[in-house]
C-alpha cells in the first residue's frame, strides 16, 4: 500500500457548484482551509458525492479550518464540490494506492 500526500486544490470559488477534487484512487482529507477575502459574510456548502457534509457562513475577512472533514475517506471518483462564490480554498489529501 502506498500513501501520497497531495495538495489537491487551491482555488477561488465562482458561482454555482465548483468541482474541488475528484480522487483518482481512495483518498483521505488531511487539511481543508477556507478564506473569505470579501467585505461581506459568505454562506458555503461542501458536498461529497452530491451529499451535503458542511454548511456554514464565514465572516468577512475570516479564515477557518474545516476540521469536521479531517480524516474523512473519499472513494475513487467520488467528487468533492463546493459553493461559496468569492471564497479561496485549499485542500490537502493523502491518496491511497495498492
N, C-alpha and C positions, 0 to 999 in steps of 0.2 A: 504494500500500500504506500502511496506517495502523497505528500501534503505540500501544496504550493500556495504561499501567501501571495495575494494579489490585490492591488488597488483596482477594484472592479469598475468604479465610476467616480468621476469628478466633473460635475456639470451644473449648469444653470437651468432651472426648470422653466418651461414655456407653458402656454395654455394647454388645457386638457390633460390627458394621461400621458406621462413620459415614461418610456422604457428606460429603466436604470441599469438593469443587468439581467441577462439570461445565462445561467451557468451551463457550460458545455458538459459538465460532469457534476456529481453531487458536490455541494459546497456548504460551508458554514459561515454565517455572518460573524465577523470579528469586531468591526467598528462601523459606526454609521453616524455622521455628523451633519447637521442641518444649520445653515446660517441665513438670516434674513437681513440683507443689506438695505432694505427699503425703509421708508418713513411710516409705514403702517403695518399692523399685525397681518399675518397671512395664515389662513387655515390650510392644513395639508393632510393628505391621506397616503399611507403606504399600503400597497396591496401585494400579496404573494399569490400567484396563480389565480387572480381575479377575486381573492378573498381579502377584505379589509383587515389589516393587522394592527394599524396605528392610525388614529385620527385625532389631531391636535391643532392648536393655534400657537404660533410663535410670535412673540412681541417684536416690534420694530427694532432693528439693530442687534437682536439677540442671536446667540449661538447655543445650540443644545445637542447633546449626545442622545441618540435614540437607543437607550440601553435595553429597552424591552425586547429588542430584536437580537441582542447579543446571543451567540451560540445557537441560534435557530438554524435548522437544516433547510437547505433548498435542494430539491431534487433536480437532476439534469433536465434542462429545457423548461424549467418552471420559472416564468418571468416575474421579476420584481418591478413593479411600476409605481409611479408616484404622481400626485397632483400637488400643486402649490406654486403657481406662477410667480416668478421673481426670486425664489429661493435658490441658494447654492448648496449642493450636497456633495459629500464624499463617502464612499462605501468601500470597505476593505473586507475581503473574504479569504477563506482557505479553501482551495479546490482539492478534492479528494479523488485520486485515481487508483486503479488497481484492485 
